Amino acid sequence: MTPHREAADGRVEQVRDDAAGRFRLAGEFYAAPGRRGFARGELSFLRWEFERGVLSSVRGSPWWRAVNERLLRDKIEADLAGGGEVSSRAVELWTEFVRRPTPVTWYRAHNASIVAGYLEHEELAHDETPLERFMINVTLVRALYAHALVAEPRLAAGRLGRAARHLGDPRYGTVGLFLSLRRVFPQHYPVAGGSLTRLVAEEGSLPRLLDFGVIIPRLEQLYDFAAKSLDEPRITELITDGIPSYGKAPVERSAWTVARPSRTLRLVRLATKPVGHSR
């Protein structure tokens, strides 16, 4: 463990049982010149976690808390290291963002930390309810897609990629279309009772078009893209037969497919069909 990692651990420890403190600490990283605009997507999602109660030290989720801590530690270590020795590939990517803040370097760093947290704490996910595990998988899928939209727009949106790539820019409010789950799932924790089919059916019309019309048809390509972009081949192990399966998620095709796509859904799929990768 590097000295910078130890120092980062200490700062995270100070706010471990203070959800508001976590929010404050996350925001401090983006106070530096050149980084301020990039706070929007992450802090919006963090605010959603705070409102759901998953970061509470009393009734919160050990899994959500652990993944959030990994993200905080990596950013803090990168800031403290100043280009010196770091403890992981994810932190290296954060130092690249610090040197050159761009949408692509931000997504690589952010998603590398998130994926590292997912892989490190998968056993904790086993203790979540099946519906919560489904939400956890959707969260990862959305983050991977937003990254692809910026870095590989023709993979993410086909012929519309060049025009649509700015929608995933973390500096703009449109990033909430992908990273915000407020309009998609229940705002309480944990998500229990009911059925997965009903949960999916209650998804709003716009999120439904995004998920079933654009994202889901290219899931395996997104996971392959992320594995290469983040230098983490284990990402491809988090999807089984085209269905996200992290944390022993309920692998129910009904939650990830539409038996009878509407005309609008078919048109969206056609318009955004992947046509290759841009560079």
Secondary structure as GFF3:
##gff-version 3
##sequence-region A 1 279
A	DSSP	alpha_helix	3	14	.	.	.	ID=ss1
A	DSSP	alpha_helix	19	29	.	.	.	ID=ss2
A	DSSP	three_ten_helix	36	38	.	.	.	ID=ss3
A	DSSP	alpha_helix	39	52	.	.	.	ID=ss4
A	DSSP	alpha_helix	62	81	.	.	.	ID=ss5
A	DSSP	alpha_helix	89	99	.	.	.	ID=ss6
A	DSSP	alpha_helix	103	120	.	.	.	ID=ss7
A	DSSP	alpha_helix	122	125	.	.	.	ID=ss8
A	DSSP	alpha_helix	130	151	.	.	.	ID=ss9
A	DSSP	alpha_helix	153	157	.	.	.	ID=ss10
A	DSSP	three_ten_helix	158	160	.	.	.	ID=ss11
A	DSSP	alpha_helix	161	164	.	.	.	ID=ss12
A	DSSP	three_ten_helix	165	168	.	.	.	ID=ss13
A	DSSP	three_ten_helix	173	175	.	.	.	ID=ss14
A	DSSP	alpha_helix	176	179	.	.	.	ID=ss15
A	DSSP	alpha_helix	196	201	.	.	.	ID=ss16
A	DSSP	alpha_helix	205	208	.	.	.	ID=ss17
A	DSSP	pi_helix	209	215	.	.	.	ID=ss18
A	DSSP	three_ten_helix	216	218	.	.	.	ID=ss19
A	DSSP	alpha_helix	219	229	.	.	.	ID=ss20
A	DSSP	three_ten_helix	233	238	.	.	.	ID=ss21
A	DSSP	beta_strand	239	240	.	.	.	ID=ss22
A	DSSP	beta_strand	243	244	.	.	.	ID=ss23
A	DSSP	three_ten_helix	253	255	.	.	.	ID=ss24
A	DSSP	alpha_helix	263	271	.	.	.	ID=ss25
###
